Amino acid sequence: MTAMVAWLIIIIAPQWKYTSKIIQTGIIPILLGTVYLYIIATSYGSIDGGFGSLQEVGLLFQNPVLLLAGWIHYLAFDLWVGSWELGDAIKNNVPRILLIPCLVLTFFFGPIGLLLYLLVRSMRTKKFLAHDNF
């Protein structure tokens, strides 16, 4: 629910003074990461599965605790990416009307939303890389 509230803040109130304090600081992904760390530290290694193949990952996700960890992993990273998109859009004057579909897709489909944002950003700014320092 925390991630959902954060996404609503990003989408509905990107310029709100608390958006930068709540979202752009990364505090929610940090909290989610802390929960993720706890779950992994207390569960990993004692359960079948691994990351060597798709079949091993499937075994990990058969365990409800590690399935929760996987979900938290996605929530944290997608929110981090959405926060970056918001900050980058503000910095590069990407119109909110173009940003909103990117954020919604990032929330639901992670990399697809990021790809759309990078496309919109490159069309608006003529910058083709995600980071200006390259």
PyMOL commands that place a pseudoatom at each C-alpha (Angstrom):
pseudoatom trace, name=CA, resn=MET, resi=1, chain=A, elem=C, hetatm=0, pos=[0.000, 0.000, 0.000]
pseudoatom trace, name=CA, resn=THR, resi=2, chain=A, elem=C, hetatm=0, pos=[2.921, 2.335, 0.720]
pseudoatom trace, name=CA, resn=ALA, resi=3, chain=A, elem=C, hetatm=0, pos=[4.208, 1.935, -2.820]
pseudoatom trace, name=CA, resn=MET, resi=4, chain=A, elem=C, hetatm=0, pos=[0.733, 2.628, -4.230]
pseudoatom trace, name=CA, resn=VAL, resi=5, chain=A, elem=C, hetatm=0, pos=[0.468, 5.867, -2.232]
pseudoatom trace, name=CA, resn=ALA, resi=6, chain=A, elem=C, hetatm=0, pos=[3.914, 6.903, -3.435]
pseudoatom trace, name=CA, resn=TRP, resi=7, chain=A, elem=C, hetatm=0, pos=[2.928, 6.258, -7.050]
pseudoatom trace, name=CA, resn=LEU, resi=8, chain=A, elem=C, hetatm=0, pos=[-0.260, 8.284, -6.627]
pseudoatom trace, name=CA, resn=ILE, resi=9, chain=A, elem=C, hetatm=0, pos=[1.793, 11.173, -5.249]
pseudoatom trace, name=CA, resn=ILE, resi=10, chain=A, elem=C, hetatm=0, pos=[4.207, 10.982, -8.200]
pseudoatom trace, name=CA, resn=ILE, resi=11, chain=A, elem=C, hetatm=0, pos=[1.411, 10.922, -10.760]
pseudoatom trace, name=CA, resn=ILE, resi=12, chain=A, elem=C, hetatm=0, pos=[-1.130, 13.291, -9.189]
pseudoatom trace, name=CA, resn=ALA, resi=13, chain=A, elem=C, hetatm=0, pos=[1.072, 15.799, -7.373]
pseudoatom trace, name=CA, resn=PRO, resi=14, chain=A, elem=C, hetatm=0, pos=[4.540, 15.839, -8.959]
pseudoatom trace, name=CA, resn=GLN, resi=15, chain=A, elem=C, hetatm=0, pos=[5.188, 19.493, -8.047]
pseudoatom trace, name=CA, resn=TRP, resi=16, chain=A, elem=C, hetatm=0, pos=[3.810, 19.269, -4.486]
pseudoatom trace, name=CA, resn=LYS, resi=17, chain=A, elem=C, hetatm=0, pos=[6.433, 20.435, -1.967]
pseudoatom trace, name=CA, resn=TYR, resi=18, chain=A, elem=C, hetatm=0, pos=[6.281, 17.118, -0.103]
pseudoatom trace, name=CA, resn=THR, resi=19, chain=A, elem=C, hetatm=0, pos=[6.739, 15.055, -3.247]
pseudoatom trace, name=CA, resn=SER, resi=20, chain=A, elem=C, hetatm=0, pos=[10.416, 15.892, -3.292]
pseudoatom trace, name=CA, resn=LYS, resi=21, chain=A, elem=C, hetatm=0, pos=[10.696, 15.187, 0.437]
pseudoatom trace, name=CA, resn=ILE, resi=22, chain=A, elem=C, hetatm=0, pos=[8.744, 11.926, 0.356]
pseudoatom trace, name=CA, resn=ILE, resi=23, chain=A, elem=C, hetatm=0, pos=[9.525, 10.547, -3.080]
pseudoatom trace, name=CA, resn=GLN, resi=24, chain=A, elem=C, hetatm=0, pos=[12.676, 12.125, -4.497]
pseudoatom trace, name=CA, resn=THR, resi=25, chain=A, elem=C, hetatm=0, pos=[14.692, 11.364, -1.366]
pseudoatom trace, name=CA, resn=GLY, resi=26, chain=A, elem=C, hetatm=0, pos=[14.219, 7.655, -2.040]
pseudoatom trace, name=CA, resn=ILE, resi=27, chain=A, elem=C, hetatm=0, pos=[12.966, 7.010, 1.482]
pseudoatom trace, name=CA, resn=ILE, resi=28, chain=A, elem=C, hetatm=0, pos=[10.203, 4.608, 0.428]
pseudoatom trace, name=CA, resn=PRO, resi=29, chain=A, elem=C, hetatm=0, pos=[12.465, 2.409, -1.751]
pseudoatom trace, name=CA, resn=ILE, resi=30, chain=A, elem=C, hetatm=0, pos=[14.972, 2.461, 1.124]
pseudoatom trace, name=CA, resn=LEU, resi=31, chain=A, elem=C, hetatm=0, pos=[12.284, 1.251, 3.541]
pseudoatom trace, name=CA, resn=LEU, resi=32, chain=A, elem=C, hetatm=0, pos=[11.179, -1.411, 1.072]
pseudoatom trace, name=CA, resn=GLY, resi=33, chain=A, elem=C, hetatm=0, pos=[14.813, -2.401, 0.608]
pseudoatom trace, name=CA, resn=THR, resi=34, chain=A, elem=C, hetatm=0, pos=[15.204, -2.782, 4.357]
pseudoatom trace, name=CA, resn=VAL, resi=35, chain=A, elem=C, hetatm=0, pos=[12.219, -5.131, 4.501]
pseudoatom trace, name=CA, resn=TYR, resi=36, chain=A, elem=C, hetatm=0, pos=[13.637, -7.004, 1.505]
pseudoatom trace, name=CA, resn=LEU, resi=37, chain=A, elem=C, hetatm=0, pos=[17.012, -7.330, 3.223]
pseudoatom trace, name=CA, resn=TYR, resi=38, chain=A, elem=C, hetatm=0, pos=[15.375, -8.729, 6.341]
pseudoatom trace, name=CA, resn=ILE, resi=39, chain=A, elem=C, hetatm=0, pos=[13.375, -11.301, 4.376]
pseudoatom trace, name=CA, resn=ILE, resi=40, chain=A, elem=C, hetatm=0, pos=[16.380, -12.415, 2.356]
pseudoatom trace, name=CA, resn=ALA, resi=41, chain=A, elem=C, hetatm=0, pos=[18.707, -12.514, 5.371]
pseudoatom trace, name=CA, resn=THR, resi=42, chain=A, elem=C, hetatm=0, pos=[16.297, -14.645, 7.378]
pseudoatom trace, name=CA, resn=SER, resi=43, chain=A, elem=C, hetatm=0, pos=[15.130, -16.929, 4.550]
pseudoatom trace, name=CA, resn=TYR, resi=44, chain=A, elem=C, hetatm=0, pos=[17.679, -17.300, 1.801]
pseudoatom trace, name=CA, resn=GLY, resi=45, chain=A, elem=C, hetatm=0, pos=[19.804, -20.417, 1.699]
pseudoatom trace, name=CA, resn=SER, resi=46, chain=A, elem=C, hetatm=0, pos=[17.358, -22.561, 3.619]
pseudoatom trace, name=CA, resn=ILE, resi=47, chain=A, elem=C, hetatm=0, pos=[14.996, -22.859, 0.649]
pseudoatom trace, name=CA, resn=ASP, resi=48, chain=A, elem=C, hetatm=0, pos=[15.305, -24.710, -2.647]
pseudoatom trace, name=CA, resn=GLY, resi=49, chain=A, elem=C, hetatm=0, pos=[16.033, -22.710, -5.738]
pseudoatom trace, name=CA, resn=GLY, resi=50, chain=A, elem=C, hetatm=0, pos=[18.479, -20.121, -6.925]
pseudoatom trace, name=CA, resn=PHE, resi=51, chain=A, elem=C, hetatm=0, pos=[19.301, -17.772, -9.775]
pseudoatom trace, name=CA, resn=GLY, resi=52, chain=A, elem=C, hetatm=0, pos=[21.157, -20.162, -12.096]
pseudoatom trace, name=CA, resn=SER, resi=53, chain=A, elem=C, hetatm=0, pos=[18.151, -20.894, -14.290]
pseudoatom trace, name=CA, resn=LEU, resi=54, chain=A, elem=C, hetatm=0, pos=[14.525, -19.998, -14.772]
pseudoatom trace, name=CA, resn=GLN, resi=55, chain=A, elem=C, hetatm=0, pos=[13.572, -23.287, -13.153]
pseudoatom trace, name=CA, resn=GLU, resi=56, chain=A, elem=C, hetatm=0, pos=[15.596, -22.424, -10.009]
pseudoatom trace, name=CA, resn=VAL, resi=57, chain=A, elem=C, hetatm=0, pos=[13.939, -18.994, -9.802]
pseudoatom trace, name=CA, resn=GLY, resi=58, chain=A, elem=C, hetatm=0, pos=[10.564, -20.700, -10.144]
pseudoatom trace, name=CA, resn=LEU, resi=59, chain=A, elem=C, hetatm=0, pos=[11.437, -22.879, -7.143]
pseudoatom trace, name=CA, resn=LEU, resi=60, chain=A, elem=C, hetatm=0, pos=[12.264, -19.778, -5.100]
pseudoatom trace, name=CA, resn=PHE, resi=61, chain=A, elem=C, hetatm=0, pos=[8.924, -18.186, -5.935]
pseudoatom trace, name=CA, resn=GLN, resi=62, chain=A, elem=C, hetatm=0, pos=[7.014, -21.286, -4.845]
pseudoatom trace, name=CA, resn=ASN, resi=63, chain=A, elem=C, hetatm=0, pos=[7.835, -20.189, -1.308]
pseudoatom trace, name=CA, resn=PRO, resi=64, chain=A, elem=C, hetatm=0, pos=[5.367, -17.452, -0.209]
pseudoatom trace, name=CA, resn=VAL, resi=65, chain=A, elem=C, hetatm=0, pos=[8.014, -15.601, 1.816]
pseudoatom trace, name=CA, resn=LEU, resi=66, chain=A, elem=C, hetatm=0, pos=[10.413, -15.393, -1.112]
pseudoatom trace, name=CA, resn=LEU, resi=67, chain=A, elem=C, hetatm=0, pos=[7.545, -14.551, -3.444]
pseudoatom trace, name=CA, resn=LEU, resi=68, chain=A, elem=C, hetatm=0, pos=[6.857, -11.591, -1.141]
pseudoatom trace, name=CA, resn=ALA, resi=69, chain=A, elem=C, hetatm=0, pos=[10.549, -10.679, -1.302]
pseudoatom trace, name=CA, resn=GLY, resi=70, chain=A, elem=C, hetatm=0, pos=[10.383, -10.761, -5.098]
pseudoatom trace, name=CA, resn=TRP, resi=71, chain=A, elem=C, hetatm=0, pos=[7.341, -8.507, -5.081]
pseudoatom trace, name=CA, resn=ILE, resi=72, chain=A, elem=C, hetatm=0, pos=[9.043, -6.050, -2.713]
pseudoatom trace, name=CA, resn=HIS, resi=73, chain=A, elem=C, hetatm=0, pos=[12.087, -6.133, -4.994]
pseudoatom trace, name=CA, resn=TYR, resi=74, chain=A, elem=C, hetatm=0, pos=[9.967, -5.042, -7.954]
pseudoatom trace, name=CA, resn=LEU, resi=75, chain=A, elem=C, hetatm=0, pos=[8.063, -2.426, -5.944]
pseudoatom trace, name=CA, resn=ALA, resi=76, chain=A, elem=C, hetatm=0, pos=[11.303, -0.843, -4.703]
pseudoatom trace, name=CA, resn=PHE, resi=77, chain=A, elem=C, hetatm=0, pos=[13.060, -0.759, -8.059]
pseudoatom trace, name=CA, resn=ASP, resi=78, chain=A, elem=C, hetatm=0, pos=[10.064, 0.367, -10.093]
pseudoatom trace, name=CA, resn=LEU, resi=79, chain=A, elem=C, hetatm=0, pos=[9.393, 3.148, -7.593]
pseudoatom trace, name=CA, resn=TRP, resi=80, chain=A, elem=C, hetatm=0, pos=[13.049, 4.178, -7.747]
pseudoatom trace, name=CA, resn=VAL, resi=81, chain=A, elem=C, hetatm=0, pos=[12.822, 4.336, -11.554]
pseudoatom trace, name=CA, resn=GLY, resi=82, chain=A, elem=C, hetatm=0, pos=[9.554, 6.300, -11.387]
pseudoatom trace, name=CA, resn=SER, resi=83, chain=A, elem=C, hetatm=0, pos=[11.159, 8.750, -8.998]
pseudoatom trace, name=CA, resn=TRP, resi=84, chain=A, elem=C, hetatm=0, pos=[14.090, 9.165, -11.380]
pseudoatom trace, name=CA, resn=GLU, resi=85, chain=A, elem=C, hetatm=0, pos=[11.701, 9.701, -14.301]
pseudoatom trace, name=CA, resn=LEU, resi=86, chain=A, elem=C, hetatm=0, pos=[9.865, 12.402, -12.345]
pseudoatom trace, name=CA, resn=GLY, resi=87, chain=A, elem=C, hetatm=0, pos=[13.052, 14.241, -11.352]
pseudoatom trace, name=CA, resn=ASP, resi=88, chain=A, elem=C, hetatm=0, pos=[14.487, 13.946, -14.836]
pseudoatom trace, name=CA, resn=ALA, resi=89, chain=A, elem=C, hetatm=0, pos=[11.234, 15.138, -16.417]
pseudoatom trace, name=CA, resn=ILE, resi=90, chain=A, elem=C, hetatm=0, pos=[11.180, 18.194, -14.177]
pseudoatom trace, name=CA, resn=LYS, resi=91, chain=A, elem=C, hetatm=0, pos=[14.831, 18.925, -14.943]
pseudoatom trace, name=CA, resn=ASN, resi=92, chain=A, elem=C, hetatm=0, pos=[14.297, 18.553, -18.687]
pseudoatom trace, name=CA, resn=ASN, resi=93, chain=A, elem=C, hetatm=0, pos=[10.862, 20.239, -18.886]
pseudoatom trace, name=CA, resn=VAL, resi=94, chain=A, elem=C, hetatm=0, pos=[9.093, 17.113, -20.135]
pseudoatom trace, name=CA, resn=PRO, resi=95, chain=A, elem=C, hetatm=0, pos=[5.370, 17.972, -20.025]
pseudoatom trace, name=CA, resn=ARG, resi=96, chain=A, elem=C, hetatm=0, pos=[3.337, 16.202, -17.378]
pseudoatom trace, name=CA, resn=ILE, resi=97, chain=A, elem=C, hetatm=0, pos=[0.851, 14.989, -19.999]
pseudoatom trace, name=CA, resn=LEU, resi=98, chain=A, elem=C, hetatm=0, pos=[3.688, 13.024, -21.633]
pseudoatom trace, name=CA, resn=LEU, resi=99, chain=A, elem=C, hetatm=0, pos=[5.139, 11.857, -18.323]
pseudoatom trace, name=CA, resn=ILE, resi=100, chain=A, elem=C, hetatm=0, pos=[1.961, 10.358, -16.847]
pseudoatom trace, name=CA, resn=PRO, resi=101, chain=A, elem=C, hetatm=0, pos=[1.641, 7.424, -19.304]
pseudoatom trace, name=CA, resn=CYS, resi=102, chain=A, elem=C, hetatm=0, pos=[5.322, 6.639, -18.738]
pseudoatom trace, name=CA, resn=LEU, resi=103, chain=A, elem=C, hetatm=0, pos=[4.826, 6.570, -14.968]
pseudoatom trace, name=CA, resn=VAL, resi=104, chain=A, elem=C, hetatm=0, pos=[1.725, 4.391, -15.191]
pseudoatom trace, name=CA, resn=LEU, resi=105, chain=A, elem=C, hetatm=0, pos=[3.542, 1.926, -17.439]
pseudoatom trace, name=CA, resn=THR, resi=106, chain=A, elem=C, hetatm=0, pos=[6.566, 1.966, -15.144]
pseudoatom trace, name=CA, resn=PHE, resi=107, chain=A, elem=C, hetatm=0, pos=[4.310, 1.120, -12.194]
pseudoatom trace, name=CA, resn=PHE, resi=108, chain=A, elem=C, hetatm=0, pos=[2.627, -1.778, -13.989]
pseudoatom trace, name=CA, resn=PHE, resi=109, chain=A, elem=C, hetatm=0, pos=[5.293, -2.972, -16.430]
pseudoatom trace, name=CA, resn=GLY, resi=110, chain=A, elem=C, hetatm=0, pos=[8.623, -1.511, -15.210]
pseudoatom trace, name=CA, resn=PRO, resi=111, chain=A, elem=C, hetatm=0, pos=[10.972, -1.611, -18.194]
pseudoatom trace, name=CA, resn=ILE, resi=112, chain=A, elem=C, hetatm=0, pos=[8.230, -0.771, -20.711]
pseudoatom trace, name=CA, resn=GLY, resi=113, chain=A, elem=C, hetatm=0, pos=[7.492, 2.476, -18.868]
pseudoatom trace, name=CA, resn=LEU, resi=114, chain=A, elem=C, hetatm=0, pos=[11.188, 3.286, -18.681]
pseudoatom trace, name=CA, resn=LEU, resi=115, chain=A, elem=C, hetatm=0, pos=[11.593, 2.650, -22.408]
pseudoatom trace, name=CA, resn=LEU, resi=116, chain=A, elem=C, hetatm=0, pos=[8.641, 4.907, -23.181]
pseudoatom trace, name=CA, resn=TYR, resi=117, chain=A, elem=C, hetatm=0, pos=[10.013, 7.634, -20.906]
pseudoatom trace, name=CA, resn=LEU, resi=118, chain=A, elem=C, hetatm=0, pos=[13.441, 7.433, -22.555]
pseudoatom trace, name=CA, resn=LEU, resi=119, chain=A, elem=C, hetatm=0, pos=[11.773, 7.708, -25.957]
pseudoatom trace, name=CA, resn=VAL, resi=120, chain=A, elem=C, hetatm=0, pos=[9.678, 10.715, -24.888]
pseudoatom trace, name=CA, resn=ARG, resi=121, chain=A, elem=C, hetatm=0, pos=[12.718, 12.293, -23.236]
pseudoatom trace, name=CA, resn=SER, resi=122, chain=A, elem=C, hetatm=0, pos=[14.899, 11.803, -26.305]
pseudoatom trace, name=CA, resn=MET, resi=123, chain=A, elem=C, hetatm=0, pos=[12.233, 13.310, -28.574]
pseudoatom trace, name=CA, resn=ARG, resi=124, chain=A, elem=C, hetatm=0, pos=[11.845, 16.347, -26.272]
pseudoatom trace, name=CA, resn=THR, resi=125, chain=A, elem=C, hetatm=0, pos=[15.506, 16.944, -25.398]
pseudoatom trace, name=CA, resn=LYS, resi=126, chain=A, elem=C, hetatm=0, pos=[17.533, 15.220, -28.153]
pseudoatom trace, name=CA, resn=LYS, resi=127, chain=A, elem=C, hetatm=0, pos=[19.348, 13.375, -25.332]
pseudoatom trace, name=CA, resn=PHE, resi=128, chain=A, elem=C, hetatm=0, pos=[19.527, 9.683, -26.112]
pseudoatom trace, name=CA, resn=LEU, resi=129, chain=A, elem=C, hetatm=0, pos=[21.128, 8.373, -22.943]
pseudoatom trace, name=CA, resn=ALA, resi=130, chain=A, elem=C, hetatm=0, pos=[19.525, 8.041, -19.517]
pseudoatom trace, name=CA, resn=HIS, resi=131, chain=A, elem=C, hetatm=0, pos=[22.256, 9.997, -17.747]
pseudoatom trace, name=CA, resn=ASP, resi=132, chain=A, elem=C, hetatm=0, pos=[23.640, 13.354, -18.749]
pseudoatom trace, name=CA, resn=ASN, resi=133, chain=A, elem=C, hetatm=0, pos=[27.150, 12.580, -17.531]
pseudoatom trace, name=CA, resn=PHE, resi=134, chain=A, elem=C, hetatm=0, pos=[27.994, 10.202, -20.397]
for i in range(1, 134): cmd.bond("trace and resi %d" % i, "trace and resi %d" % (i + 1))
show_as sticks, trace
zoom trace
